[in-house]
Amino acid sequence: MTELKNELIRHSAADLAAKLAAREVTAVEVTQAHLDRIADVDGQVNAFLHVNSEEALAVAAEVDAARAAGGSAAEELHALAGVPIAVKDLIVTIGQPTTAGSKILEGWHSPYDATVVKKLRAAKMPILGKTNLDEFAMGSSTEHSAYGPTRNPWDLDRIPGGSGGGSAAAVAAFEAPLALGTDTGGSIRQPGAVTGTVGVKPTYGAVSRYGAIAMASSLDQIGPVSRTVLDSALLQEVIGGHDPFDSTSLTDPFNNLVAAARVGNVAGMKIGIVKELHGEGYQAGVENRFNESLQLLKDAGAEIVEVSCPNLKYALGAYYLIMPSEVSSNLAKFDGVRFGMRVLPKDGPMTIERVMGATRAAGFGDEVKRRIILGTYALSAGYYDAYYGSAQKVRTLIQRDFDAAFAKADVLISPTAPTTAFKLGEKLDDPLAMYLNDVATIPANLAGIPGLSLPGGLADEDGLPVGIQLLAPARQDARLYRVGAVLESILEEKWGGPMLAQAPVLGSATTTAGGSN
Amino acid sequence: MAAINRDDVAHLARLAHIEMSAEELDRMAVELAVIVDSVKSVSEAAGEDVPATSHPIPLTNVFREDVVGHTFTAEQALSGAPDAFENRFKVPAILDEG
């Protein structure tokens, strides 16, 4: 049984779906195997803030019953019915706590489900639990979680990226085949890069944000986390689509993603190297793996062109004005009145204002406070035009740069992050150094375009995962899946299997079965 | 552009309703000065003629029918509140009247 379970957790979501449909395994077996894995390794990884065993097994049992009943009950099952998934704890769920990684929401239960969660329930995908994150998704290392950092399955002394380090680590550690993330400046893609997994930020508006606790509303996007490109395509098709509960939700259909992941060639496609998104400031091992992927795509028949987006040099600055400005407004609702923690001032008059001040002082961590203050500053009278106004103009310039680049190339390519995973604690006292991790991912959020990160190999100098990022024009998410799936398949052929097969063995039960696949 | 100083941070913290200790203000002032300095160049990036983008994918006139849709019951809305009384959120004094 142990061996069987170890085998089950290593399958992709697509393979699990096929096995479930063929009735080779039951959804309860698959779900239990992942719950066992969580019990076995999450003490080391700390990817989960809450494990939802009972409900997950009940949903799995419903799927098994429908399949056993046959007829219309079985036919109506979604292709991913019974394939379990983890949900980033920024996304609200009925029946499980939602903390956003913050003390201010400790123990809070949402009275409603996010739209993406409703869609998971409709597809009968068992929700394994809620994953760890930097507080309110603010960070690049998951060290800003009020519930302790998540650890990178490749090296437990290193960061799993952030803010969605929990979702990426859960998938990398085979605790879940799929997870949901949110990406405001790279929080899906950068964790994907440093954990050797796949993460996609869809076009802004392609997936409803209703029920994702807002950080920066004009930048936030929910998206898939997985171990294969095809699995992300399958998941984006489950969670995507127009939602009247999100007024920024697009009405365009995004139903060609799985088909795109199965096209299998890039012959004749133009792939653009963004001059400003590699080279200086990027680790040598990252640069080497990036160049290797370029050569492989060229060998596969793609045409590599160089493009320049000169205004990207302002992207980080514009992001650190727009994002905190929106943060300062969005987080005003955590006031000790409607939800979460309330802290009373120790002395002096007991007014609501003083209660707010004491509650927010005790409930928010340092990074959240820094960003609220920074945003309040950028929006204050006298600075608004110079800061927030200028940053919004930069956003226009960056969009124009991307428009020009996409006139020359079908997709753009870059490393996802400038370095591999750094050590826990290494950048915690230097906010600016931490912010630089997202230098290659932020531009997509500012422009609203989709981006995908996939494993590109291990850096020579430290043996840690390197991510390759693909970018496409708004609404052309399908191109990411087409090119991503081809690059993934060429790389896996070169490696002789998935990159995660090279990751160290975790937990107790795996010590005998490790390396068996 | 003026650098951010400790008094600015104290004022901003009051505006944002976050109590801060003297030690926190000292530290935050230093950290924010570094961050503000690094984003300054943004103000020189674009000329007067460049329009601002507030939203990455422009959408206009997103309307719905003016009918009652999804609403929470009072019980649901109050379920996560720190304090409630007779179907209302309960708060300490709104005005500082002693």
Interface residues (C-beta under 8 A of the other chain):
Chain A: W108 H109 S110 P111 Y112 T203 Y204 G205 S218 L219 P244 F245 S247 T248 L250 N311 Y314 L316 G317 A318 Y320 L321 S328 A332 D335 G336 V337 R338 F339 G340 M341 R342 L344 P345 P349 M350 T351 I352 E353 V355 M356 G357 A358 R360 A361 F364 K369 R370 I372 I373 L374 T376 Y377 S380 Y383 A386 Y387 G389 S390 A391 Q392 K393 V394 R395 T396 L397 Q399 P431 L432 Y435 N445 L446 A447 G448 I449 A474
Chain B: M1 I4 D8 V9 L12 A13 R14 L15 A16 H17 I18 E19 M20 E24 M28 E31 L32 V34 I35 V36 S38 V39 K40 S41 V42 S43 E44 A45 A46 V50 P51 A52 T53 S54 H55 P56 I57 L59 V62 R64 H70 F72 Q76 A77 S79 G80 A81 P82 D83 F89 V91 P92 A93 I94 L95 D96 G98
